[in-house]
Amino acid sequence: MKTVKISLNSIDKVKAFVNDITKFDYDFDLVSGRYVIDAKSIMGIFSLDLSKPIDLNIHATENVDEIIEKLRPYIVD
């Protein structure tokens, strides 16, 4: 599992993120405080506080670099 911080601070960014992430056949979780939701659930994402960066847990065994490259526009350092 790999964890990165992402920012989803607009509705368009959330929609694009869900479209990008559903192309992968792995599980992804978003963690905000004590809440953990499925990153492929657009309704779940909107239930989180999107004003600050969120942790994205990538449950992939291979192609992690490819996934991170695809998600580069959302990743914050």
C-alpha positions as CSV (number, residue, x, y, z in Angstrom):
1,M,0.0,0.0,0.0
2,K,1.2,3.5,-0.8
3,T,-0.2,6.7,0.6
4,V,-0.1,10.2,-1.1
5,K,-1.7,13.5,-0.2
6,I,-4.1,14.8,-2.7
7,S,-6.2,18.0,-3.1
8,L,-9.7,17.9,-4.5
9,N,-10.7,21.6,-4.1
10,S,-13.3,21.9,-6.9
11,I,-16.3,19.9,-8.2
12,D,-14.6,19.5,-11.6
13,K,-11.4,18.2,-10.0
14,V,-13.5,15.6,-8.0
15,K,-15.2,14.4,-11.2
16,A,-12.0,14.2,-13.1
17,F,-10.3,12.3,-10.2
18,V,-13.1,9.7,-10.0
19,N,-13.0,9.2,-13.8
20,D,-9.2,8.7,-13.7
21,I,-9.2,6.4,-10.7
22,T,-12.0,4.1,-11.9
23,K,-9.7,3.1,-14.8
24,F,-7.6,1.1,-12.4
25,D,-8.7,-2.3,-11.0
26,Y,-7.4,-1.7,-7.5
27,D,-8.9,-0.4,-4.3
28,F,-8.4,3.2,-3.3
29,D,-9.4,4.8,0.1
30,L,-9.5,8.4,1.0
31,V,-8.7,9.2,4.7
32,S,-9.8,12.4,6.3
33,G,-9.4,12.4,10.1
34,R,-11.3,9.4,11.3
35,Y,-13.3,8.9,8.1
36,V,-12.3,6.4,5.5
37,I,-14.3,6.3,2.2
38,D,-14.0,4.5,-1.1
39,A,-12.1,6.9,-3.5
40,K,-14.2,5.7,-6.4
41,S,-17.4,7.0,-4.7
42,I,-18.2,10.5,-5.8
43,M,-20.9,10.9,-3.2
44,G,-18.4,9.7,-0.5
45,I,-15.8,12.2,-1.6
46,F,-18.3,15.1,-1.3
47,S,-19.0,14.0,2.3
48,L,-15.4,14.9,3.3
49,D,-13.9,18.2,4.1
50,L,-12.3,19.1,0.8
51,S,-10.8,22.4,2.0
52,K,-7.6,20.7,3.0
53,P,-5.5,17.9,1.5
54,I,-6.7,14.3,2.0
55,D,-4.7,11.1,2.3
56,L,-5.2,8.6,-0.6
57,N,-4.3,5.0,0.2
58,I,-3.5,3.0,-3.0
59,H,-3.9,-0.7,-2.5
60,A,-2.0,-1.8,-5.6
61,T,0.6,-4.6,-5.8
62,E,2.0,-3.5,-9.2
63,N,1.9,-0.5,-11.5
64,V,2.1,1.9,-8.5
65,D,4.3,4.3,-10.4
66,E,1.9,4.4,-13.4
67,I,-1.0,5.1,-11.0
68,I,0.9,7.9,-9.3
69,E,1.8,9.4,-12.6
70,K,-1.8,9.4,-13.7
71,L,-2.8,11.1,-10.4
72,R,0.0,13.7,-10.5
73,P,-2.4,16.7,-11.1
74,Y,-4.1,15.9,-7.8
75,I,-1.0,15.2,-5.6
76,V,0.3,17.8,-3.3
77,D,3.8,17.8,-1.7
